[in-house]
Amino acid sequence: MNDILNDQQNLFKYIFNTKYPELLPPGKCKCPYQLLTGHDISLLSQHHEPIVNEKFMCGFHVASLKYGNHPEIDYTNFCEVTFKSKRRLLYKNSQMFSFTTGAFVIVEIDNGFDIGTVTACGENASEKLKAQYKNVEPLYSILRLATLEDLDKLLKNTEDESAAINKTKHLVAKHKLDMKITDAEWQFDRQRLTIYFGAPQRIDFRELVKDLARTFKTRIELRQISTREEAKRLGGVGSCGRDLCCESFACEFCHVTLDHARIQQLSNNVTKLSGYCGRLKCCLLYEYESYNESMKKFPPVNSQVELEAGRGKIVKIDVFRDVVYVQLEKNNTYNIITLIELGELYRLGKIKVPANTDLKTLFCEDSGATIEELRALEG
């Protein structure tokens, strides 16, 4: 079979006579062999089966759910390629390769070329061009599909990244710099080595860069990252028992505030609200809109309520059971009031909504965190 496919003419005959007509250039899947141009033949002679990133295919991916979990096979003008730690960019598919999500590809960059995984193509890539990339067409193109030799080189680069981290830590200690080395990333062609670090303030690392350049004989780039980015690169298991969201499927960091925790009536416990990065957990965003919509049916926490048993205030709202918990003033006992009963109390004017409420009082009180400590978690 390999001998047959090595010959260009036999390759075309094989395509016409088998189940792979999709390998032909767009618009020529039914044309006679004689009408194909030399450029078409050149493109097809470069074709081989794509090598799939098994780690990507085994992971959770929103696009796979959106499009019915069917891999896209399409001639597409653009493809989104993702690199290490979810770094991603849109590329032109100038040579009109046929892609599936998860395929390893070689792409051009500003000073060489790199290797990544196709994470969006076809309809999904077109939507991202409009929504995320603001219709700004990419500057660079996908050069080719990756080969087994490319993956061997990628594995070698990955192994060398650990040595680069250790060497950089040694040089940081030598120069007595207040910085924490988090990760290293070799460009595929080894024309650049990027070192990621965290630091409490700006660092003068000019001498460190000189030592690194002499050691690795390549262009050095030091990039300071946030605590969220650090957690994403180091990884770990969250309190839910699953891999951290930022490490597994979340490609972007969103701004999480105390309002996301307040509306879900969570504890004001710093340990429970914060993740490995020391900031509010990203998962507080997932149910925020649902809680926000459900809360519109209820009076806010701390609203005064007149009941037959006496005056009380709403201390908790259960959006799943459509009830509120009212704490009575005279004996500190609790009454459970349904949503229907609340509607009747509203009609009778027996519910008084507070004009202003201190943010801290809207959290469950099982820990004594100050509002300053809570605000420090925002990010």
C-alpha positions in Angstrom: 0.0 0.0 0.0 2.8 2.5 0.9 4.5 1.8 -2.5 1.2 2.6 -4.3 0.6 5.8 -2.4 4.2 7.0 -3.0 3.4 7.4 -6.7 1.3 10.5 -7.3 -0.7 9.1 -10.2 -1.5 5.9 -8.3 -2.4 8.0 -5.3 -5.1 9.7 -7.4 -6.4 6.4 -8.7 -6.6 5.1 -5.1 -8.6 8.2 -4.1 -11.1 7.9 -6.9 -11.6 4.1 -6.4 -11.9 4.1 -2.6 -13.8 5.7 0.3 -11.5 8.8 0.5 -12.9 11.3 -2.1 -12.8 13.9 0.6 -9.1 14.2 0.1 -9.7 15.9 -3.3 -9.5 19.7 -3.4 -12.9 21.6 -2.9 -15.1 21.5 -5.9 -13.2 18.8 -7.7 -14.4 15.7 -5.9 -16.3 14.6 -9.1 -14.0 16.0 -11.8 -12.0 13.7 -14.2 -8.5 13.0 -13.1 -7.1 14.8 -16.2 -8.6 18.2 -15.0 -6.7 18.3 -11.7 -3.9 20.8 -11.7 -0.3 20.3 -10.7 -1.0 22.3 -7.5 -3.8 19.9 -6.7 -1.4 17.0 -7.1 1.2 18.7 -4.9 -1.3 19.2 -2.1 -2.5 15.7 -2.2 1.0 14.3 -2.3 1.6 16.0 1.1 -1.5 14.4 2.7 -1.3 11.7 5.3 -3.7 10.6 8.1 -3.8 13.2 10.9 -2.3 12.2 14.2 -4.8 12.9 17.0 -4.0 14.4 20.4 -5.5 11.6 22.6 -5.3 13.9 25.7 -7.5 16.4 24.0 -10.0 13.8 22.7 -10.3 12.2 26.1 -11.0 15.6 27.8 -14.1 17.6 28.2 -14.6 20.0 25.2 -17.6 22.4 24.9 -17.6 22.3 21.1 -18.0 18.5 21.1 -21.2 18.9 23.0 -22.4 21.8 20.9 -22.1 19.9 17.7 -23.4 16.5 18.9 -20.0 15.0 19.8 -19.3 14.3 16.2 -15.7 15.2 15.0 -15.8 17.8 12.3 -14.2 16.9 9.0 -14.2 19.9 6.8 -12.3 22.1 4.3 -12.3 25.3 6.3 -10.6 28.6 5.7 -9.7 29.0 9.4 -8.8 26.7 12.3 -8.2 27.5 15.9 -5.1 25.9 17.3 -4.4 25.4 21.0 -0.9 25.1 22.5 0.4 24.3 26.0 -1.7 25.5 28.9 -4.7 26.4 26.7 -2.8 29.2 24.8 -4.7 29.4 21.5 -4.8 31.4 18.3 -6.7 31.4 15.0 -4.8 30.3 11.8 -5.5 30.4 8.1 -5.9 27.1 6.3 -4.3 28.4 3.1 -3.6 24.9 1.7 -7.1 23.7 2.5 -6.2 20.7 4.5 -9.1 18.5 5.7 -9.1 18.7 9.5 -10.8 17.0 12.5 -10.7 18.5 15.9 -7.8 17.1 18.0 -5.3 16.8 15.1 -1.7 17.8 15.7 -0.6 20.5 13.2 2.6 22.5 12.5 1.9 26.3 12.3 4.0 29.3 11.4 4.6 32.0 14.0 6.5 35.3 14.0 10.0 33.9 14.3 9.7 30.2 13.2 7.1 27.5 13.6 5.4 25.6 16.4 3.2 22.6 17.0 -0.4 22.6 18.4 -3.8 20.9 18.4 -6.7 21.9 16.2 -9.6 22.7 18.7 -12.0 24.3 16.3 -12.7 24.1 12.6 -15.5 24.4 10.2 -18.7 26.1 11.5 -17.2 26.4 15.0 -14.1 28.2 13.8 -16.2 30.6 11.7 -18.3 31.5 14.7 -15.2 32.1 16.8 -13.8 34.4 14.1 -16.9 36.6 14.6 -17.4 36.3 18.3 -14.0 36.1 19.9 -11.6 37.4 17.2 -13.8 40.3 16.1 -13.6 39.3 12.4 -9.8 40.1 12.4 -8.3 37.5 10.0 -5.2 35.7 11.2 -1.8 36.6 9.9 -0.3 33.1 10.0 -1.2 29.8 8.4 -1.1 26.1 9.2 1.9 24.6 7.4 1.1 20.9 7.5 -0.2 18.0 9.5 2.3 16.7 12.2 4.2 13.5 11.6 5.5 10.9 14.0 8.9 12.5 13.8 7.3 15.8 14.9 5.8 14.1 17.9 9.1 12.6 18.9 10.6 16.1 18.8 7.7 17.4 20.8 8.3 14.7 23.5 12.0 15.6 23.6 11.1 19.3 24.0 8.7 18.5 26.8 11.3 16.5 28.7 13.8 19.3 28.3 11.4 21.8 29.8 11.7 20.2 33.2 15.5 20.6 33.0 15.1 24.2 32.0 12.9 24.9 35.0 15.5 23.4 37.4 18.3 25.3 35.8 16.4 28.6 35.9 15.6 28.1 39.6 19.3 27.6 40.2 20.1 30.8 38.4 17.4 32.7 40.2 18.9 31.7 43.6 22.3 32.7 42.3 21.1 36.2 41.4 18.9 36.4 44.6 15.7 37.3 42.8 12.3 37.3 44.5 10.5 35.2 41.9 8.9 31.8 41.7 9.5 29.8 38.5 6.3 28.1 37.5 6.7 26.6 34.0 8.9 26.6 30.9 7.9 26.1 27.2 10.1 25.4 24.3 9.0 26.6 20.9 8.8 23.6 18.6 11.8 24.6 16.5 13.7 25.5 19.7 14.2 29.1 18.5 12.7 30.4 21.7 12.4 29.3 25.4 9.7 31.0 27.4 10.0 31.0 31.2 6.8 31.7 33.3 7.2 33.1 36.8 5.3 34.7 39.6 6.5 37.6 41.7 5.0 40.1 44.2 6.5 43.0 42.3 8.4 44.0 39.1 11.7 42.2 38.8 15.0 43.3 37.1 16.0 40.1 35.4 18.3 41.4 32.7 21.3 39.5 34.1 19.3 36.4 34.5 18.3 36.5 30.9 21.9 36.8 29.8 22.8 33.7 31.8 19.9 31.8 30.4 20.8 32.8 26.8 24.4 31.6 27.4 23.1 28.3 28.9 20.4 27.3 26.3 21.8 29.1 23.2 18.4 30.4 22.1 16.1 33.4 22.5 14.9 33.8 26.1 11.5 35.3 27.1 10.6 35.7 30.8 6.9 36.2 31.3 5.3 37.2 34.7 2.0 35.5 35.3 -0.9 35.9 37.8 -1.7 33.4 40.6 -4.7 32.2 38.5 -2.4 31.5 35.5 0.1 29.8 37.9 -2.6 27.4 39.2 -3.7 26.7 35.6 -0.1 25.6 34.7 0.6 23.6 37.8 -2.8 21.9 37.9 -4.3 20.0 40.7 -7.6 18.5 42.0 -10.3 20.8 43.3 -12.6 20.4 46.3 -15.2 18.7 44.0 -12.7 15.9 43.3 -12.1 16.8 39.6 -9.2 18.4 37.8 -9.1 22.2 38.2 -11.4 23.9 35.6 -8.7 26.2 34.4 -6.4 23.2 33.7 -8.9 20.9 32.1 -11.4 22.8 29.9 -11.7 26.6 30.8 -9.6 28.6 28.3 -10.2 32.0 29.6 -10.3 33.6 33.1 -13.4 35.6 34.0 -13.8 38.2 36.6 -15.3 36.6 39.8 -16.7 38.9 42.5 -18.3 38.7 45.9 -21.7 39.2 44.2 -21.4 35.7 42.6 -20.9 34.2 46.1 -23.5 36.4 47.8 -26.4 35.6 45.5 -25.8 31.9 46.1 -25.8 32.5 49.9 -22.5 30.8 50.4 -20.4 30.9 53.6 -18.1 33.9 54.2 -15.3 31.3 54.8 -12.2 32.3 52.9 -11.0 28.7 52.7 -14.3 27.5 51.1 -14.6 30.4 48.7 -11.1 30.4 47.3 -9.3 28.0 45.0 -5.6 27.0 44.7 -4.8 30.4 43.2 -6.0 32.2 46.3 -8.9 33.9 44.4 -12.6 33.2 44.3 -13.4 29.9 42.6 -14.2 30.1 38.9 -17.1 27.6 39.4 -19.0 30.4 41.3 -19.8 31.7 37.8 -21.5 28.5 36.5 -24.8 28.8 38.3 -24.8 32.6 38.8 -27.3 33.4 36.1 -29.7 30.7 37.2 -29.5 31.9 40.9 -29.9 35.5 39.7 -33.0 34.7 37.8 -34.5 32.6 40.6 -33.8 35.3 43.2 -36.0 37.8 41.4 -39.1 35.8 42.7 -38.1 36.5 46.4 -37.6 39.5 48.6 -33.9 40.0 49.5 -32.3 38.6 52.6 -32.9 40.7 55.8 -36.3 41.8 54.6 -38.7 42.3 57.6 -41.8 40.1 57.6 -44.9 40.4 59.8 -46.3 36.9 60.7 -49.0 35.8 63.0 -46.2 34.4 65.3 -44.6 37.8 65.4 -42.1 39.9 63.5 -39.1 38.3 61.8 -36.5 38.7 59.1 -35.6 36.5 56.1 -32.3 34.9 56.7 -32.1 32.3 53.9 -33.7 31.6 50.5 -34.0 28.1 49.2 -34.4 28.5 45.4 -34.8 24.8 44.8 -37.8 24.3 47.2 -39.2 27.8 46.6 -39.3 28.6 50.3 -37.6 31.2 52.6 -36.5 30.9 56.2 -37.8 33.6 58.6 -36.1 34.1 62.0 -38.5 35.4 64.6 -37.3 38.3 66.8 -39.0 37.2 70.1 -37.5 33.6 70.4 -35.1 33.2 67.5 -37.0 30.3 66.1 -37.4 29.8 62.3 -40.5 29.6 60.2 -40.6 28.3 56.7 -42.6 30.4 54.3 -43.5 29.2 50.8 -43.4 31.4 47.7 -47.3 31.4 47.5 -47.5 32.5 51.1 -44.9 35.3 50.4 -47.1 36.5 47.5 -50.1 36.9 49.9 -47.9 38.7 52.5 -46.7 41.1 49.7 -50.3 41.8 48.8 -51.1 42.6 52.5 -48.1 44.9 52.8 -46.5 42.7 55.5 -43.0 42.6 53.9 -40.6 45.5 54.2 -37.5 45.5 52.0 -34.4 47.1 53.5 -33.1 50.2 51.7 -29.4 49.3 52.1 -27.7 46.1 53.3 -24.1 45.6 54.3 -22.5 43.1 51.9 -21.1 40.9 54.7 -24.6 40.4 56.2 -25.7 38.7 53.0 -23.3 35.8 53.6 -24.0 32.8 55.9 -22.3 33.5 59.2 -20.2 30.4 60.0 -16.8 32.2 59.9 -15.7 35.6 61.0 -14.0 36.8 57.8 -13.9 40.5 57.3 -15.2 42.2 54.2 -11.6 43.3 53.4 -10.5 39.7 53.5 -13.4 38.7 51.2 -12.7 41.5 48.7 -9.1 40.4 48.5 -10.3 37.2 46.9 -11.9 38.9 43.9 -10.0 38.5 40.7 
